[in-house]
Amino acid sequence: MTAECYLELKLLSVAFIGLFLSLLLGFLTSTSAFPEDDSTKIPFFNPRPTNVSYNTGETAVLSCSVMNVDARYVVWRRTSEPNPISFGEYIYSPDPRFNVSRNPRRHEWNLRIRDVQLTDGGVYECAISSRKKYIRHVLLRVYAVSMTGSKFVTKGETISLQCNATGSYHAPDDIDWFKDGNKLIPSVTNNIKVNTELKYEDRTLTSMLVVKHSKLEDAGIYVCRSTDLEIASNHVHVLDEGESRHNVKRVSGMKLSLHSPLACLVLVFLVIVGCIIGLSIHAVICFYISIDKIFSFFFA
C-alpha cells in the first residue's frame, strides 16, 4: 500500500469517527435522551379549586394535583412570606397546624390548615422544584361570624342581639336576620329595628337587632347571616313575669328552718323513726340539722 492510499484511508476513518461523535452528541442532547425535557414529561397541574372559603376553627384544605413530578418536589408557600411551608411531605413551617396530605392515586399534595384563623387568609402557591417555574396559586378566604346578646328576657323587656361578620380581605356587604327560619323585616309596627355599622380597618360589619316590648311569641332561635352565607345563632327565651315569680316563690318555700312548723313535724317524725331503729335523739337532731343546712344551701 502506497503512502498516498494510507493517507486517504486515515482521513476517511477520521471523517467516520467525527460523524459518529456528532451523531452521539446529537442523541445525548436530544429530547429522547433527557425525559425531563420531553413534552409528555413536563409537569402540569390537574384542575383543582383555586378559590376556597372556610370559617374560623375549621380545617382548610388547599388542593394541588400535579402530574409528572418524578424526582422533583412539590413546594407549598404563602406568597406574602419568603420561607416555604412545606417541601415535599416535610413541613418546614414551625406552625403545627400545617401538614401535607399526600394522595398518590390522585397525584395530590394537599395543604391542610387546622383551626384556620382570619390571619391565615391570603394567596398560597403550589410550586414544582425545577429550573422552570411551574406554579399554581390558591386563594384562601376565612370568615368569622359571631353573635352576642340577650338569652333570657321577661315579657315586655327589649331583646338586643349583635352580629359581627369579619372577612379576610373585606367585610361582608350585608347581614340578614331570621327568627325560626323566617326573615325579619324591620318596621315600626312590629317593634323591630336593625342598625348596621361598617368598620373598614377591622374588615367587620356589625349589625344590631333590637326587638322592643317583647312578647312570648318573640321567643325562638335568632340567626344572622352574612352575604358570604356564614351564620351565627342564639336561642332567646321570653319569660312570663307572673309565672316566673310563682316559680321563684315555690322554690324558695322549700327552704327548711328549725323554727318553722314544718321543721317541727319533720323533727318529730325523725325522732320516732330513730327510736324504732334504735338511734339516739342526739344523733337524730344532728342528722336533721345537717339536712337543714343542705336545704338552706340549695334553696336559699
C-alpha positions as CSV (number, residue, x, y, z in Angstrom):
1,M,0.0,0.0,0.0
2,T,1.4,3.3,-1.0
3,A,1.7,6.2,1.3
4,E,-0.9,8.1,-0.7
5,C,-3.5,5.4,-0.2
6,Y,-2.7,5.1,3.5
7,L,-3.2,8.8,4.0
8,E,-6.6,8.7,2.2
9,L,-7.8,5.8,4.5
10,K,-6.7,7.7,7.5
11,L,-8.6,10.8,6.5
12,L,-11.7,8.6,5.8
13,S,-11.5,6.9,9.2
14,V,-11.2,10.3,10.9
15,A,-14.3,11.5,9.0
16,F,-16.3,8.5,10.1
17,I,-15.2,8.9,13.7
18,G,-16.2,12.6,13.5
19,L,-19.6,11.7,12.1
20,F,-20.2,9.1,14.8
21,L,-19.3,11.5,17.6
22,S,-21.6,14.1,16.1
23,L,-24.5,11.7,16.0
24,L,-23.8,10.5,19.5
25,L,-23.6,14.1,20.8
26,G,-26.9,14.9,19.0
27,F,-28.5,11.9,20.6
28,L,-27.4,12.7,24.1
29,T,-28.7,16.3,23.7
30,S,-31.9,15.2,22.1
31,T,-35.3,15.2,23.9
32,S,-35.3,11.4,23.9
33,A,-32.1,11.2,25.9
34,F,-33.5,13.6,28.6
35,P,-37.1,12.6,29.5
36,E,-37.5,15.7,31.7
37,D,-37.3,17.8,28.5
38,D,-39.9,15.6,26.7
39,S,-43.2,17.4,26.3
40,T,-45.0,14.4,27.7
41,K,-42.9,14.5,30.9
42,I,-43.2,18.2,31.6
43,P,-45.1,18.7,35.0
44,F,-48.6,20.1,34.7
45,F,-51.4,20.8,37.1
46,N,-54.7,19.0,37.2
47,P,-57.8,21.2,37.6
48,R,-58.5,21.9,41.3
49,P,-60.3,24.7,43.1
50,T,-58.2,27.9,43.2
51,N,-60.5,29.9,45.4
52,V,-61.7,28.3,48.7
53,S,-63.5,29.7,51.7
54,Y,-63.7,28.5,55.3
55,N,-65.0,29.6,58.7
56,T,-62.6,30.2,61.6
57,G,-61.9,27.0,63.5
58,E,-62.4,24.7,60.5
59,T,-59.8,22.7,58.7
60,A,-58.9,24.4,55.4
61,V,-57.8,22.2,52.6
62,L,-55.8,23.7,49.6
63,S,-55.7,21.2,46.8
64,C,-52.8,20.7,44.4
65,S,-52.7,17.9,41.9
66,V,-49.5,17.6,39.8
67,M,-48.6,15.1,37.0
68,N,-45.1,14.0,36.1
69,V,-43.4,15.1,39.3
70,D,-40.9,12.3,39.1
71,A,-37.8,13.2,41.1
72,R,-38.9,16.8,41.7
73,Y,-40.6,18.1,44.8
74,V,-43.9,19.9,45.4
75,V,-43.4,23.1,47.5
76,W,-46.1,25.0,49.3
77,R,-45.5,28.6,50.2
78,R,-47.5,31.7,51.2
79,T,-46.9,34.4,48.6
80,S,-46.6,37.0,51.3
81,E,-43.8,35.1,53.1
82,P,-40.3,34.2,51.9
83,N,-39.9,30.8,53.5
84,P,-41.8,27.7,52.3
85,I,-44.4,26.0,54.4
86,S,-43.6,22.5,53.1
87,F,-41.0,20.8,50.9
88,G,-42.5,17.5,49.6
89,E,-44.1,15.9,52.6
90,Y,-41.6,17.6,55.0
91,I,-43.2,20.5,56.9
92,Y,-40.8,23.5,57.1
93,S,-43.1,25.8,59.0
94,P,-42.9,25.8,62.8
95,D,-46.7,26.1,63.0
96,P,-48.1,22.7,64.0
97,R,-51.4,23.4,62.3
98,F,-49.9,22.8,58.9
99,N,-49.5,19.4,57.2
100,V,-49.4,18.0,53.7
101,S,-51.9,15.2,52.8
102,R,-50.4,13.0,50.1
103,N,-52.7,11.1,47.7
104,P,-50.6,9.2,45.1
105,R,-53.7,7.8,43.3
106,R,-54.9,11.4,42.6
107,H,-51.4,12.8,42.3
108,E,-52.3,15.3,45.1
109,W,-50.2,17.2,47.6
110,N,-52.9,19.0,49.6
111,L,-52.0,21.6,52.2
112,R,-54.2,21.3,55.3
113,I,-54.5,24.0,57.9
114,R,-56.2,23.0,61.2
115,D,-58.1,25.6,63.2
116,V,-57.9,28.1,60.4
117,Q,-57.9,31.8,61.5
118,L,-58.6,35.1,59.8
119,T,-54.8,35.7,59.7
120,D,-54.4,32.6,57.6
121,G,-56.3,34.2,54.7
122,G,-54.3,35.0,51.6
123,V,-52.7,33.6,48.4
124,Y,-50.8,30.4,48.6
125,E,-48.7,28.8,45.8
126,C,-48.1,25.2,45.0
127,A,-44.8,25.0,43.0
128,I,-42.6,22.4,41.5
129,S,-38.9,22.4,42.3
130,S,-37.2,22.8,38.9
131,R,-35.3,25.2,36.7
132,K,-38.6,26.3,35.0
133,K,-41.4,27.8,37.1
134,Y,-44.5,25.6,37.5
135,I,-46.8,27.4,39.9
136,R,-50.5,27.2,40.8
137,H,-52.0,29.9,43.1
138,V,-54.8,29.2,45.6
139,L,-56.7,32.0,47.3
140,L,-57.9,31.2,50.8
141,R,-60.7,33.3,52.3
142,V,-61.5,32.9,56.0
143,Y,-64.7,34.3,57.5
144,A,-65.9,34.7,61.1
145,V,-69.5,35.4,62.3
146,S,-70.4,35.7,65.9
147,M,-73.5,36.7,67.9
148,T,-73.9,38.1,71.4
149,G,-76.8,39.5,73.3
150,S,-80.0,38.5,75.2
151,K,-80.7,34.9,76.1
152,F,-83.4,35.4,78.8
153,V,-85.8,38.3,79.0
154,T,-89.0,38.9,80.8
155,K,-92.1,39.7,78.7
156,G,-92.1,43.4,77.8
157,E,-88.4,43.8,78.0
158,T,-86.1,44.6,75.0
159,I,-84.3,41.8,73.1
160,S,-80.9,43.0,71.9
161,L,-78.7,40.9,69.7
162,Q,-75.4,41.9,68.0
163,C,-73.9,40.1,65.0
164,N,-70.3,40.6,63.9
165,A,-69.2,39.4,60.5
166,T,-65.5,39.6,59.5
167,G,-63.8,38.8,56.2
168,S,-60.2,38.0,55.3
169,Y,-59.9,40.9,52.8
170,H,-63.0,43.0,53.3
171,A,-66.2,43.0,55.3
172,P,-69.4,41.3,54.0
173,D,-71.7,43.5,52.1
174,D,-74.7,43.0,54.4
175,I,-76.3,40.9,57.2
176,D,-79.8,39.4,57.2
177,W,-81.7,38.4,60.4
178,F,-84.0,35.4,60.7
179,K,-86.2,34.0,63.5
180,D,-87.2,30.4,63.4
181,G,-86.3,30.3,59.7
182,N,-88.3,33.4,58.8
183,K,-86.6,36.6,57.6
184,L,-87.1,39.6,59.9
185,I,-88.2,42.8,58.2
186,P,-87.5,45.9,60.4
187,S,-90.6,48.1,60.9
188,V,-92.2,50.3,63.5
189,T,-95.4,48.2,63.6
190,N,-93.5,45.0,64.7
191,N,-91.1,46.9,67.1
192,I,-88.1,45.5,65.2
193,K,-85.1,47.8,64.5
194,V,-81.8,46.9,62.8
195,N,-78.7,49.2,62.9
196,T,-75.6,48.3,60.8
197,E,-72.1,49.7,61.2
198,L,-69.1,49.1,58.9
199,K,-65.5,49.1,60.3
200,Y,-63.1,49.2,57.4
201,E,-59.9,48.8,59.4
202,D,-61.2,45.6,61.1
203,R,-62.9,44.3,57.9
204,T,-66.0,43.9,60.1
205,L,-69.7,44.5,59.5
206,T,-71.7,44.9,62.8
207,S,-75.5,44.5,62.9
208,M,-77.6,45.2,66.0
209,L,-81.1,43.7,66.2
210,V,-83.5,45.3,68.7
211,V,-87.0,43.9,69.4
212,K,-88.8,46.3,71.8
213,H,-91.7,45.3,74.1
214,S,-91.0,41.6,73.7
215,K,-93.9,39.2,73.7
216,L,-94.0,35.4,74.5
217,E,-94.1,34.7,70.7
218,D,-90.8,36.6,70.3
219,A,-89.0,33.6,71.9
220,G,-87.1,31.4,69.5
221,I,-83.9,30.9,67.6
222,Y,-82.5,34.0,66.0
223,V,-80.0,33.7,63.2
224,C,-77.8,36.3,61.5
225,R,-76.4,35.5,58.0
226,S,-73.8,37.5,56.1
227,T,-73.8,37.8,52.3
228,D,-70.9,35.3,52.4
229,L,-73.6,32.8,53.7
230,E,-71.9,32.5,57.1
231,I,-74.3,32.2,60.0
232,A,-74.4,32.5,63.8
233,S,-77.4,31.7,66.0
234,N,-78.8,32.5,69.5
235,H,-81.7,30.9,71.4
236,V,-83.8,33.6,73.1
237,H,-86.2,32.8,75.9
238,V,-89.1,35.1,76.8
239,L,-90.4,34.5,80.4
240,D,-93.8,35.4,81.6
241,E,-93.4,37.6,84.6
242,G,-96.3,36.1,86.6
243,E,-95.2,32.5,86.1
244,S,-91.5,33.2,86.8
245,R,-92.4,34.9,90.2
246,H,-94.7,32.0,91.1
247,N,-91.9,29.5,90.4
248,V,-89.5,31.5,92.5
249,K,-91.9,31.5,95.4
250,R,-92.5,27.8,95.1
251,V,-88.7,27.1,95.1
252,S,-88.0,29.4,98.0
253,G,-90.8,27.8,100.0
254,M,-88.9,24.6,100.0
255,K,-86.3,26.1,102.4
256,L,-86.4,24.5,105.9
257,S,-85.8,26.1,109.2
258,L,-85.6,24.8,112.7
259,H,-88.2,27.4,113.7
260,S,-90.9,26.6,111.1
261,P,-93.9,24.3,111.9
262,L,-92.9,22.0,109.0
263,A,-89.5,21.6,110.6
264,C,-91.1,20.6,113.9
265,L,-93.2,17.9,112.2
266,V,-90.1,16.6,110.4
267,L,-88.1,16.5,113.6
268,V,-90.9,14.6,115.4
269,F,-91.0,12.1,112.5
270,L,-87.3,11.6,112.6
271,V,-87.3,11.1,116.4
272,I,-90.0,8.4,116.1
273,V,-88.1,6.7,113.3
274,G,-84.9,6.9,115.3
275,C,-86.5,5.3,118.3
276,I,-87.8,2.5,116.2
277,I,-84.4,1.7,114.7
278,G,-82.5,2.3,118.0
279,L,-80.9,5.7,117.3
280,S,-80.3,8.3,120.0
281,I,-82.3,11.5,120.0
282,H,-79.0,13.5,119.8
283,A,-78.0,11.6,116.6
284,V,-81.4,12.3,115.0
285,I,-81.1,16.0,115.8
286,C,-77.6,16.2,114.3
287,F,-78.9,14.4,111.3
288,Y,-81.8,16.8,110.9
289,I,-79.5,19.9,111.3
290,S,-77.3,18.5,108.5
291,I,-80.3,18.1,106.3
292,D,-81.5,21.7,107.1
293,K,-78.1,23.1,106.2
294,I,-78.1,21.3,102.9
295,F,-81.6,22.6,102.0
296,S,-80.6,26.0,103.1
297,F,-77.6,26.0,100.8
298,F,-79.5,24.9,97.7
299,F,-82.8,26.7,98.2
300,A,-81.7,29.9,100.0
